[in-house]
Amino acid sequence: MSRAVEYRYSARKMVVTVSRRFWSVAKEVAQRQRDWIKRQFITRNRRMALGLALLVVAIGVAATRTSSSWISPGVMILPILAGGLLLWPRALRILFGFVAVMLAYDWLHGRADAGITATIVVIALFADVLARTREKLGVKGLRGDHMLIELRDRLRAQGKMPELPEGWHAVSVLRPAGGVSFGGDFLVSACDGKVLEVALVDVAGKGIDAGTRALLLSGAFGGLLGSVPHADFLPACNAYLRRGGPPEGFVTAVHLTLDLVTGDYMISSAGHLPAAQFEAGSGRWRLTNARGIVLGVVDDMRSKPEDGALRPGDALMLYTDGLVEAPGRDIDAGIDRLLGEADHLITSGFGAGAAKLVQTMQRGGRSSDDCALALIWRS
């Protein structure tokens, strides 16, 4: 009896031990599975993917269970578009797998046809392109658009003339080509109440093609403006461009330093069109003679500045080639036309007429190029 009892006791102990090991292993496996599932949905992107996949399944099932025209397989377009905005490409393609399964399910129940299927496929391709583009930017949703909007607003704010002391006035007009928000023409300015510095820059190209480069250069040139002496500004800009490697295209610029106490100014040019000064005494516009080499071409950048003075009633106009160039017309003829149209500003007022002058020049010339205009006058 003692051996039988001992045998039963050993068997029972073995069963308990095996059972405990089994439950221990099961708990460990369950914990690992739970941790794996948690890791899979630890990011917002994966939770969003799961939510959209469940929504696709719900739409696909509801389309076969109800006869309402509000619920059809075509409604799956909505989560597909949301996925294009909110998901990375890998998660989006998994979502496409759910869409394909539910679309096949609706086909079997007679709720899908070739038209709906073709529409969903086209929208899916569009969403995939959208997701891959946003993956390159490293942003999802509308964050990339918000970044561009903020950059645009910063560029526009930087292109506004600063507040000037009594007796002085300034206005600027920037018009990118094609009605887009970014262009290759930009303006930077600085004023400490006694001295005004303005630089009008024209980057080769137009519209968005030149806009990205203009965004980069506007920050660099804006940092140099007011930080280096007048004679060193354009050479410093040229050195910055030369450090960037082979030139991506020429850059022209005109730089103005104006003493707001005496009215004396110095203007330098780097391959830019000549500035124009209105002399109230003679009632005529004249072109300045500042000359120089375009930026980023040679290491030793040289320019020939010009000194002058603005008396009460005088004005100074800076502009880019988009205002005066036109196919088949000499640029000198365009400048003459600009000065002729600028005569109307004398009676209508420089501030109120600057935007109208740009519109007039664009209608009669080439409106497919970026253009910019800056006016400073003394009352």
C-alpha positions in Angstrom: 0.0 0.0 0.0 2.8 2.3 0.8 4.3 1.9 -2.7 0.9 2.5 -4.3 0.4 5.7 -2.2 3.9 6.8 -3.0 3.2 6.2 -6.7 0.0 8.1 -6.7 1.6 10.9 -4.8 4.5 11.1 -7.3 2.1 11.0 -10.3 0.0 13.8 -8.7 3.1 15.9 -8.0 4.2 15.4 -11.7 0.8 16.5 -13.0 0.9 19.6 -10.8 4.4 20.4 -11.9 3.5 19.9 -15.6 0.4 22.0 -15.1 2.3 24.8 -13.5 4.9 24.8 -16.2 2.1 24.7 -18.9 0.4 27.7 -17.3 3.7 29.5 -16.9 4.6 29.0 -20.5 1.0 30.0 -21.6 1.2 33.2 -19.5 4.6 34.0 -21.0 3.3 33.5 -24.5 0.2 35.5 -23.8 2.4 38.3 -22.4 4.6 38.3 -25.4 1.5 38.4 -27.7 0.1 41.2 -25.7 3.3 43.1 -25.9 3.6 42.5 -29.6 0.1 43.7 -30.2 0.7 46.8 -28.0 3.9 47.5 -30.0 2.0 47.2 -33.2 -0.5 49.9 -32.1 1.8 52.1 -30.0 2.0 54.7 -32.7 -0.9 56.9 -33.8 -0.3 55.9 -37.4 -1.0 52.2 -36.7 -4.1 53.0 -34.6 -5.4 55.2 -37.3 -4.7 52.3 -39.8 -6.7 49.9 -37.7 -9.6 52.3 -37.3 -9.8 52.9 -41.1 -9.5 49.2 -41.8 -12.5 48.5 -39.4 -14.4 51.3 -41.1 -13.8 49.7 -44.5 -15.0 46.4 -43.2 -18.1 48.0 -41.7 -18.9 49.8 -45.0 -18.4 46.6 -47.0 -20.7 44.6 -44.8 -23.3 47.3 -44.4 -23.4 47.7 -48.2 -24.7 44.1 -48.5 -27.0 44.1 -45.5 -28.9 47.3 -46.3 -30.6 48.6 -49.5 -30.2 52.2 -48.7 -28.5 54.3 -51.4 -26.5 56.1 -48.7 -24.5 52.9 -48.0 -22.7 51.5 -51.0 -19.2 50.2 -51.8 -18.3 53.6 -53.2 -18.3 55.0 -49.6 -15.0 53.2 -49.1 -13.5 56.1 -51.1 -13.7 58.2 -47.9 -11.4 56.1 -45.7 -9.0 55.7 -48.7 -8.6 59.4 -49.0 -8.2 59.8 -45.3 -5.5 57.1 -45.5 -3.7 59.0 -48.2 -3.5 62.0 -45.9 -2.9 60.3 -42.5 -1.0 57.0 -43.2 2.5 56.1 -44.3 2.6 54.2 -47.6 3.1 50.7 -45.9 0.1 51.1 -43.6 -1.9 52.5 -46.5 -1.2 49.5 -48.7 -2.4 47.2 -45.9 -5.6 49.3 -45.9 -5.8 48.7 -49.7 -5.8 44.9 -48.9 -8.9 45.3 -46.7 -10.6 47.4 -49.4 -9.9 44.7 -52.0 -11.3 42.0 -49.8 -14.5 43.9 -49.0 -14.9 45.0 -52.6 -14.7 41.3 -53.7 -17.2 40.5 -50.9 -19.6 43.1 -52.3 -19.1 41.8 -55.9 -20.3 38.4 -54.7 -23.4 39.9 -53.3 -24.1 42.0 -56.3 -23.5 45.4 -54.7 -20.4 46.4 -56.6 -19.9 46.9 -60.3 -17.1 47.8 -62.8 -17.8 51.6 -62.4 -17.4 51.6 -58.6 -14.4 49.4 -58.8 -12.6 51.6 -61.4 -13.4 54.7 -59.3 -12.0 53.1 -56.1 -8.8 52.0 -58.0 -8.2 55.4 -59.4 -8.7 57.1 -55.9 -6.4 54.5 -54.3 -3.6 55.3 -56.8 -4.1 59.0 -56.1 -3.9 58.3 -52.3 -0.8 56.2 -52.7 1.0 59.0 -54.7 -0.1 61.5 -52.0 1.2 59.3 -49.2 4.6 58.7 -50.9 5.0 62.4 -51.5 4.3 63.2 -47.9 6.7 60.4 -46.8 9.5 62.2 -48.6 8.7 65.3 -46.7 8.5 63.4 -43.4 5.1 64.8 -42.5 1.6 63.5 -42.5 -1.8 65.1 -43.0 -1.7 68.8 -43.7 1.4 69.6 -41.7 3.5 70.0 -44.9 0.9 72.5 -46.2 1.1 74.4 -42.9 4.9 74.6 -43.1 4.7 76.0 -46.6 2.0 78.5 -45.5 4.2 79.6 -42.6 7.2 80.0 -44.9 5.1 82.0 -47.3 3.9 84.3 -44.6 7.5 84.8 -43.3 8.7 85.7 -46.8 5.8 88.2 -47.3 6.5 89.8 -43.9 10.1 90.1 -44.7 9.3 91.7 -48.0 7.3 94.6 -46.3 9.0 97.9 -45.9 9.7 98.9 -42.3 8.1 101.9 -40.6 10.0 105.1 -41.4 10.4 108.4 -39.6 8.1 111.3 -40.4 8.6 112.7 -43.8 9.7 109.4 -45.3 7.5 106.7 -47.0 8.1 103.4 -48.6 6.0 100.6 -50.3 6.8 97.3 -51.9 4.9 95.0 -54.3 5.9 91.4 -54.9 4.0 89.4 -57.6 5.2 85.8 -58.2 4.5 84.3 -61.6 1.3 82.3 -62.3 -0.5 83.6 -59.2 1.5 81.2 -56.9 2.6 82.2 -53.4 6.4 81.7 -54.0 8.6 83.5 -56.4 12.2 84.2 -57.3 12.1 87.9 -56.5 12.3 88.9 -52.9 13.1 92.0 -50.8 14.9 92.4 -47.5 15.1 95.6 -45.5 16.4 96.9 -42.2 15.9 100.3 -40.5 17.2 101.6 -37.2 15.4 105.0 -37.4 18.4 106.8 -38.9 19.5 104.6 -41.8 17.4 102.5 -44.1 18.9 99.5 -46.0 17.0 97.7 -48.8 18.1 94.9 -51.1 16.0 93.7 -54.0 17.1 90.3 -55.3 16.1 88.5 -58.5 16.9 84.7 -58.5 17.1 83.0 -61.9 13.9 81.2 -62.8 10.3 82.0 -61.9 7.5 80.8 -59.7 7.9 77.7 -57.5 11.1 76.6 -59.4 12.9 79.7 -58.1 10.8 80.1 -54.9 12.6 77.4 -52.9 16.0 79.0 -53.6 14.7 82.4 -52.8 13.4 81.2 -49.5 16.9 80.0 -48.6 18.7 83.2 -49.8 16.2 85.6 -48.3 17.2 84.3 -44.8 20.9 84.6 -45.5 20.8 88.0 -47.2 18.4 89.3 -44.5 21.0 88.3 -41.9 23.8 90.1 -43.7 21.8 93.3 -44.2 22.6 95.8 -41.6 25.3 93.5 -40.1 28.1 94.5 -42.6 29.1 97.8 -44.1 27.4 98.9 -47.3 30.5 98.2 -49.4 30.7 94.7 -48.0 27.1 93.6 -48.4 27.1 92.4 -52.0 30.6 90.8 -51.8 29.4 89.0 -48.7 26.3 87.7 -50.6 28.6 86.7 -53.4 30.9 84.8 -51.1 27.9 83.0 -49.6 26.7 81.8 -53.0 30.2 80.7 -54.0 30.6 78.6 -50.9 27.5 76.7 -51.9 29.3 74.9 -54.8 28.6 75.3 -58.5 26.0 78.0 -59.2 22.5 76.9 -59.8 21.7 80.0 -61.8 22.6 83.7 -61.7 21.3 86.0 -59.0 21.1 89.8 -59.5 20.6 92.3 -56.7 20.4 96.0 -56.0 21.4 97.4 -52.6 20.3 100.8 -51.2 21.6 102.5 -48.1 19.6 105.7 -47.3 20.4 108.3 -44.6 17.0 109.3 -43.3 18.5 112.4 -41.7 20.2 114.0 -44.7 18.6 112.2 -47.5 21.9 111.0 -48.9 22.0 107.5 -50.4 24.4 105.0 -51.9 23.2 102.4 -54.3 25.2 99.3 -55.5 24.2 96.8 -58.2 25.1 93.2 -59.0 24.0 92.7 -62.5 20.6 94.3 -61.7 18.6 96.7 -63.8 19.3 100.4 -63.0 17.3 102.0 -60.2 15.3 105.1 -61.2 15.2 108.4 -59.3 12.4 110.9 -59.6 13.7 114.5 -59.2 10.9 116.9 -58.1 12.9 119.9 -59.3 12.9 118.8 -62.9 9.8 116.6 -62.8 11.5 113.7 -64.5 12.8 110.3 -63.8 16.4 109.4 -64.4 18.3 106.1 -64.3 21.2 105.6 -61.9 24.6 104.4 -63.1 25.4 101.8 -60.4 26.9 98.7 -62.1 28.3 95.3 -61.1 28.7 91.6 -61.9 25.9 89.2 -61.1 26.3 87.3 -57.8 27.7 83.8 -57.6 29.7 83.8 -60.8 33.2 85.0 -59.9 35.1 85.0 -56.5 36.2 88.6 -56.8 32.9 90.4 -57.0 33.3 94.1 -58.0 30.7 96.8 -58.4 30.6 100.5 -59.1 28.2 102.2 -56.6 26.6 105.6 -57.1 25.9 108.3 -54.5 23.0 110.6 -54.6 20.4 112.5 -52.5 16.7 112.5 -52.1 15.2 115.9 -51.5 11.6 116.7 -50.5 9.3 115.4 -53.3 12.0 113.0 -54.7 11.5 109.3 -55.0 13.6 106.2 -55.7 12.3 103.1 -57.6 13.8 99.6 -57.5 12.4 96.9 -59.7 13.1 93.5 -61.3 13.2 92.5 -64.9 9.7 90.9 -64.8 8.2 94.4 -65.0 10.1 95.5 -68.1 11.0 92.3 -70.1 8.7 91.0 -72.9 9.3 88.6 -75.8 10.5 90.3 -78.9 11.0 93.7 -77.2 14.2 95.4 -76.2 14.6 95.7 -72.4 15.4 99.4 -72.8 12.0 99.9 -74.4 10.4 98.2 -71.4 12.3 100.5 -69.0 11.1 103.5 -70.9 7.6 102.3 -70.7 7.9 101.8 -67.0 9.2 105.3 -66.5 6.4 106.6 -68.6 3.7 104.8 -66.6 5.5 105.9 -63.4 4.8 109.5 -64.3 1.1 108.9 -63.3 2.3 108.2 -59.8 3.2 111.9 -59.4 -0.4 113.0 -59.5 -2.1 109.8 -58.0 0.5 109.4 -55.2 3.4 106.9 -55.0 1.8 104.8 -52.2 -1.6 104.3 -53.8 -0.3 103.9 -57.3 2.5 101.3 -56.8 0.3 98.2 -57.0 -1.6 99.7 -60.0 1.7 100.4 -61.8 2.7 96.7 -61.4 -0.7 95.6 -62.8 -0.4 98.0 -65.7 3.1 96.7 -66.6 2.0 93.1 -66.4 -1.0 93.7 -68.7 1.1 95.2 -71.4 4.1 93.0 -70.9 4.9 89.4 -69.8 2.8 88.4 -66.8 4.4 84.9 -66.7 7.5 86.1 -64.9 8.0 87.1 -61.2 8.1 90.8 -60.7 8.8 93.1 -57.8 8.8 96.9 -57.2 10.0 99.0 -54.3 9.4 102.7 -53.9 10.9 105.1 -51.3 9.9 108.8 -51.4 10.3 111.9 -49.3 7.5 114.3 -48.6 
